[in-house]
Amino acid sequence: MAGLAVAAVLVGALSYLWVRPPEGALTSPINLPSFATVDVAPPDLAPGRTTLLPTDCTELLVGSPDMSALLGQPLGSVGTHSVVGQPSPSVGQLERLTCSYSVSGRDAPALVLTATGFTDPGAAAEQRGRNVVAEGPDTQAYRQVELGGAQATLLTESSRTLLLVDYDRYTLTASIAPGVVPSDKPDPVLTDLAQRVLANLVPPPNRH
């Protein structure tokens, strides 16, 4: 019962939706909840799932919210495309799910979320490090982001804003194209999305 109570608190903390503020409205930084208890997975969010990751993008974010609401787009206007990747034993990769989200008037995806499950936390951390280095030539600015127990780096590039995260045996890469949300919103939107994904991952077997 204690585990269910902790899970309920976590889901409640992540249930808010980002919406585009009215013109002239004052804005304030989004307070990020701690992930001290993220390893307790709410059992009613993924009934019967035996994989580390969801197998469809509709199940990637906790609560399966409407992505158009999270991006401040007209209701139901965001399309989704799921790609399930193959294992890569050389780097300890077991599972991979890439979710591309499109909006009308854009040829390229407006948002891409890629979640990956690894054999152990060390493999996940090493892969995130390689990903950060690989983005080096295109990076205009970068900074570390507070995300509870997760390690997260935010990169600014000319063609996108990119958040690279590792938590336990998982990595998450989230990228958003310029103009999808207001110029001051990519950072809080990406961190919000990352929290919703991390909260929906199955915990490692030794934590059941």
Disulfide bonds with the S-S distance in Angstrom:
Cys57-Cys99 2.01
